[in-house]
């Protein structure tokens, strides 16, 4: 790279929940996709981890914004400012000039042309000179170590913050896919609603997220159950503090309706897989990536529903950005990248 390298190459997973950036083969940014803005001046107060600490704790002069919703940009200006701030966090010593950026960004497979253009424009406004895009399931498959260009069927399920992407991949292309807006954010909302209805206790988004990570489960019975999660919140009737213990089986009950939609989407894709590729998928197994892959018992639940073995990708939270990084190194080789 050095003093005369005027191009900086970045692989970006611009996710609903987290944004990750790979530079020089390493994940250098891994922070929540959230930005805190001063309402009066429009000045950015914080980005990523610092902004997340403010979430739910701000006064009227500061608001926290999550620029992406359901995998797509909902607030263009906030997304651009957040991306610009995240790129600044990439430490690049030794540059005399501001380098031009070559970027590969992953996007949901169900993105419309308008949504794709919005992502591209955000990246360009944040300094991107050459911007390429890759569909999330393809990036997840690459990150899970699958040979996406082989003449055989591979199936990947990427459960992110805003969308669940399910795709059958063969010969460097997506044969059939399904993208649904039931994912991490919906699971968090399910937990909030359950605790409100069941215990008359109000909890914030961050607390619900912590419950999901600690005791989130897809089955009512697990072989190695996690300890109950203790949460304190105001009683909606009395406003007095109430402490409750939340078990994993309660969370599994709270998530059931949403998980049924994931089950249905998986079956829908399997119904559309050509017979020859179906045989490959049964032999190779179905891969799970994204934060949702960490929900306890999800692989076992889906295995029971489909009769096909499930494999959780190594470090599923970073599988998508790893795959985007592989695509960045092979820009000239991979024909499925969109410019």
N, C-alpha and C positions, 0 to 999 in steps of 0.2 A: 504493500500500500504506500507508505512513505510520503515524502514531501510532494512528489509530482503526480501522485495518484489522485485524479480529479473525479473519480467515480466511486461511490460508496454503495455496496450491494447489501440490501436488506430483505429478509423474508419476514412477512408480517401476517400474524393471525389476528385479524381485527374482530374479536369476538364480542358477543353481547355481554358476557360476564367479565372476561379478561382479555387483555391485549398482550401478545407476546411477540418479541422481535428477535430474530437471529442475525448476528453479524459475525463474520469470520468463523462460521461453523459453531458458534456458541450462543445460547440463549442469554442475551444481555438485558432484556426488559421482560418482566413478567409481573404485570400489575393490573388491578381492576380497571375495567373500562368505565371510568367515572371522572367527572370534572366538576370542580367547585368554582362558581362564578359570582362576582360581585354584581348584584342586581342593578345598582345605580350607575356604575362606571363600565360594566361589561368586562372588567379586568379578570383574568384567570387567577384565582386564589390558590388553587392546588389541583394536582392531577394524580390519578392512580391511587397508590396506598394512602397518601396524605388526604386526598379527597374522600376516600372511603371512611377514614376516621371521623370525618365531619358528618357523614350521612346520618340523617335523623337527629342531628344535634345542632343544626344551624339556627341562627336568628334570621329575621325577615330580610336583612340586607344581603345575605349569602344564600344561594341555592345550589344544591348538588344536582347534576344532570347525568343521566346515563344516555349517551347519544345514540346507542343502538338498541333497537327493539325487535324481537323475533328475527335476529340475525341480519337485519338491514338498518341502514342509517335513518333514524327518525328525526334527528336534529343536525342539519348539515353544518352549521357554524360551529357547534360544540364538537362535532366529530373531527372537523378540520383542526380546531385548536388542540384537541386532545392528541390527535395523531402527530401534530407538530411538536407538542410537548414531549411525547413519548420518544420521538426521533432524537430530540435534543439530549435525552438521557443516554443515548448510545455514545459512549466515550470513544472518540477517534483522535488520539494524539498524533501530532506530526503533520497536520494539514495546514498549509499556508493559506489556502483559499477554502471557502465553503464548497464541499464536493457536491457534484450532481448525484442524484439518487437513482439507482436502478432497483426497482422493487417488484417482488412477487407477493400479491395479497390473495388470501383465500376468501371465497364468498360462498353462500349457500347455493346448493344445486338448483333450488327453485327460484333464483333471482330473476327478475324481469330485466329487460334492456334498460329501463329507466333506473332501476336500483343499481345495476352494474355501472351505469354512467355516473351515478352519484358517488359511488365508491372511488371510481377512477378520478373524478374531479377533486374529491377530498384529498386523495394521495398527491395529485399534481399541485394543488394549492399548498400542500405541506412540504413541497420541494421535490416531488418525484419527477424525474425526467423521462425515464423509461419505466412504464408501469405495466406489469403483466398480471393476469388473474388466473386462479386455479379454483376449481370447484372443491368444496370442503371434503366430500367423500373421497375424491381422488387424493387429496393431500393426506387425509387420515390413513388411507390404504398404503401410501408411500411411507408414512411415518410408522406404520405397524410392521413394516418390513416386507410387504407383499410385492411381487413382481407384476405391476399393473399392465405391462406390455406383453405379457405371456398370453398365448392362445388358450387360456383356461379361465374358468369362472372364479372370481373372488367376491365375497360379500362383506361389506363393512357397515356398521351402525355407529354413527357419531352423535352422541347425545351431549349437546353444548348447553349454553345458557338460554338461548332463544329458540333454537330449532333442533329437532332430531332429524338427521339425514341418514337415509337408508339407501344403499346402492349396490347393484351387481356390476362388477367391472370386468372387462375382458379386452385384450388387444389395445390397451391405452385409451379406452372409451367407456362411458357409462351406458350399459345396455338397458337397464331400467332402474328407476329410482323413485323415491317418495320423500318429500320434505314436509314435516308437520311442525306446527308451532307449539308443541307440547315438549317441554324440556326443563332445564334447571329452574328457570324463573317460575314456571307453572307449579313445579313441585314445592318451591318455597312458599308460594301463595296458598297452596293446598294445606300446608302445615299451619300457616297463620290462621286460616279459616277454621281448621279443625280445633285448634286450641281455643279460639274465640267461641265456637259453638259448644264444645264439650265442657270447658272449664269457666267460661265467661271471663277469660283473661285476655288482655290485649298485648300482643308482642310485636316488635318491629321486624322489618325485613332482615336486618343483620342477625338478630337472634334466631329467626326461623332458618336462616342459612346455616348458622352454627349447629342447630338441631339436625338439619339434613345431613351435614358432614359427619356428625358424631354418631347418630343413630338412624340415619336414613336407610330403609330396607324395602325390598320388593316382595319379601315373603313374611308371613306371620310367624313362621317358625324357622329359626336358624340354628345350625349346629354349634356355632360359637357366638352366642348373643353378646352384644356390647352392653356396657352398664347404662342404666337409665340416665337421661339428661335432666339436670335440675335447672328449672327456669323460674324467675320471679318477675311478676308484672302486675299492673293495676287491675283489680276486679272491676268489671264494667258497671256493676250495680252499686258497689259501695265506694269505689276508688281507693280501697285499702290494698296494701301489698299482699299478693298471694303467691306462695311458692308451690310448684307442682313438679312431679317426676314424670317425664315422658319416656315411655319404653319404645323400643324399635318396632314392636308389633303394632303399637298405636300409629306410628308413622307409616307403616306398611298399609294400614287401613285407610289412613288419610290420603295416601298416594294411589290407591287402587283404581279409581276412575280414570286418572291420567295414564296410569300404566296400561290399562286396557286399550287405550288409544294407540299406545306404542306397539302393543301386541298386534293389533289389527293392521297397523301400517307395515309391520314386518311380514305378516302373512300375505298382504296385498302384493308386496314386491316379490315374494317367493312364488306367488301364483303366476306372475308375469315372466319369470326366468325361463329361458329356453331349456328344454330337457337335457341337452348335453352339458350346459353350464350348471344345471341343478345338481347333476352327478358330481361335478367338481366341488361344488359348495358343500355337499354332504361329506365328501372326503376331506376337504381342507378345513371345514368349520367356518363359523361366522365370527368376524372380529368386532370387538366393542372398543370404541375410543371416546374421548371427551370426558368431562367431569362426571356425567351421568353413569359412566361405566363403573364408578366407584360405589354406587348404591349397592349395599350388601344384598347378595342373593339374586341380583338382576340376571346374571348369566345363567344361574340355575333355573330361574323362572322361565326365561326364554327358551332354554334347552328343553324343558318339560313341555312347553307349548308347541315347539316346532319339531322336536325329535332330532335336531341337528346339534352337534357339539358347538359350544361357544368358547371363544378365546378372548381374554382381556388383553389388549395391547400393552406392551411395556410402557410404563409411565403415561397412562392414557390422557392425562391433562395436557401433555406436551406433544402428543402424537401428531396433531394437525400442524403445529409450527415446525416440527421436525420434517414432516413431509413437504411443507412449503420450502424449507431450506434445501431439501434434495432437489426440488423443482428448480430452485434458483441456480444450483450448480449445473443443471442440465437444460438450461433454457433453449439451447440450440438443438437438443436431442428430442425433447418432449413436444409432440405435435398438439397435445391437448391444452397447452397454455394459450390464453387469450390475450392479445395485445390491443 
